[in-house]
Amino acid sequence: MNTKFYIPILSLFFLASISACKQEPITVSKVSTRQKKIDSTIATDKTIDSFIKPFRNHLNKTLDSTLCIATITFTKNDGGLESTLGNLMADISLQRAQPIFKERYHKEIDFVLFNHGGMRAPILKGAVTSRAAFELMPFENELVAVELSYEKVKELISYLAEKQRAHPISNIQLSILKDAKTSKEVTINGHLLQEGKNYIVLTTDYLQQGGDSMNFFKDPIQLYKIDYKLRNALIDYFKSVDTLQVKLDKRMHYAK
């Protein structure tokens, strides 16, 4: 048989067979389940364990190596409308992201806002490790900057005044009227909030998409990608200092 005709004929037969198979409906006739507990009663597979052991040891060594020292325990509930942990995380993020942002976009970030619930663990007094950063921020949240109008910034401030919770902020100071749940005075980078001015806010991609009901971050004038994970910013900062230092400075407080 002439091979010039044999190959096309075979191909057509194969394709026709596939087409015929695809026309047959596939249905599930039976579904069965079996519950199996995953606990200490399951015997370790020595072969698998010996294979992963060097990787596990290397990972633990990396995560548990001391990067710097914390002279106090930083928590998210130790300062009323602010916290040592929140102030630290917001200040670190601004310090690490600002140079990248300026070089890439030739602009400056005005202030920072994260969410209180995003801080998942304290930083304990003593040795600070990469594991501490993973425990504090276990999510793959990226730092992003958004350019907001004056009106959107007013919505942001109203949100903070209404919630009256220690959300991490940096480079912004708010005086809150407790009973009225409104702001009395707001300064950004040492200047009073200016009507008609746009502001660039550092946050996370999760919050920018409206997480924690921060809908004022949606549809900004401009969204700026920084390509820097919040957790990585923390780790990089931990590596750059000997001791963690932060203070409660009344960046958000109740008006007298």
Residue pairs with C-beta under 8 A, 6 or more apart in sequence:
62 130
63 129
63 130
63 131
63 134
64 129
64 130
64 131
65 129
65 130
66 127
66 128
66 129
67 128
67 129
67 130
67 235
67 238
67 239
68 128
68 238
68 239
68 241
68 242
68 243
68 244
69 126
69 127
69 128
69 242
69 243
69 244
70 123
70 124
70 125
70 126
70 127
70 128
70 243
70 244
71 125
71 243
71 244
71 245
72 84
72 125
73 122
73 123
73 124
73 125
74 83
74 84
74 85
74 88
74 122
74 123
74 244
74 246
75 83
75 84
75 85
75 122
76 83
76 85
76 86
76 116
76 119
76 122
76 166
77 83
77 166
78 84
78 85
78 248
79 87
79 166
79 248
80 166
80 253
80 254
81 164
81 165
81 166
81 176
81 252
81 253
81 254
82 166
82 169
82 248
82 249
82 250
82 251
82 252
82 253
83 166
83 168
83 248
84 246
84 247
84 248
85 119
85 122
85 123
85 136
85 168
86 114
86 116
86 119
86 166
86 167
86 168
86 169
87 168
87 170
87 246
87 247
87 248
87 249
87 251
88 123
88 244
88 246
89 114
89 119
89 136
89 137
89 168
89 230
89 234
90 112
90 113
90 114
90 168
90 169
90 170
91 112
91 170
91 246
92 233
92 234
92 237
93 112
93 114
93 143
93 170
93 202
93 230
93 233
93 234
94 109
94 111
94 112
94 170
94 171
94 202
95 237
96 228
96 233
96 236
96 237
97 109
97 143
97 145
97 202
97 226
97 228
97 233
98 108
98 109
100 226
100 228
101 107
101 108
101 109
101 145
101 202
101 224
101 226
102 108
104 224
104 226
105 224
107 200
108 200
109 145
109 171
109 200
109 201
109 202
110 171
110 172
110 188
110 189
110 199
110 200
110 201
111 169
111 170
111 171
111 172
111 188
111 189
111 199
111 201
111 202
112 168
112 169
112 170
112 171
112 172
112 201
112 202
112 203
113 156
113 160
113 167
113 168
113 169
113 172
113 201
113 202
113 203
113 207
113 214
114 167
114 168
114 169
114 203
114 204
114 207
114 230
115 167
115 168
115 207
115 211
115 212
115 214
116 165
116 166
116 167
116 168
117 212
118 137
118 139
118 141
118 168
118 204
118 206
118 207
118 212
119 136
119 137
119 168
120 135
120 136
120 137
120 138
121 132
121 135
121 136
122 136
123 132
123 136
123 244
124 132
128 238
128 244
129 238
130 235
130 238
132 238
133 231
133 234
133 235
133 238
134 231
136 231
136 234
137 230
137 231
137 234
139 206
139 231
140 229
140 231
141 204
141 205
141 206
141 229
141 230
141 231
142 204
142 205
142 225
142 226
142 227
142 228
142 229
142 230
143 202
143 203
143 204
143 226
143 228
143 229
143 230
143 233
144 202
144 203
144 204
144 205
144 208
144 223
144 224
144 225
144 226
145 200
145 201
145 202
145 203
145 223
145 224
145 226
146 200
146 201
146 203
146 208
146 217
146 220
146 221
146 222
146 223
146 224
147 198
147 199
147 200
147 201
147 220
147 221
147 222
147 223
147 224
148 156
148 198
148 199
148 200
148 201
148 216
148 217
148 220
148 221
149 198
149 221
150 193
150 194
150 195
150 196
150 197
150 198
150 199
152 216
152 220
153 193
153 199
153 201
153 216
154 193
155 215
155 216
156 201
156 214
156 216
157 174
157 183
157 186
157 193
158 182
158 183
159 213
159 214
159 216
160 167
160 169
160 174
160 176
160 183
160 252
161 174
161 176
161 177
161 181
161 182
161 183
162 181
164 176
164 178
164 181
166 252
169 251
169 252
170 202
170 251
171 188
171 189
172 186
172 187
172 188
172 189
172 251
173 186
173 187
173 188
173 250
173 251
173 252
174 183
174 185
174 186
174 251
174 252
174 253
175 183
175 184
175 185
175 186
175 253
175 254
175 255
176 182
176 183
176 184
176 252
176 253
176 254
176 255
177 183
177 184
177 254
177 255
178 254
178 255
184 255
185 192
185 255
186 192
186 193
187 193
188 199
198 221
200 224
201 217
203 214
203 217
204 211
204 230
207 214
207 217
208 217
208 218
208 220
208 223
209 217
209 218
210 217
210 218
238 244
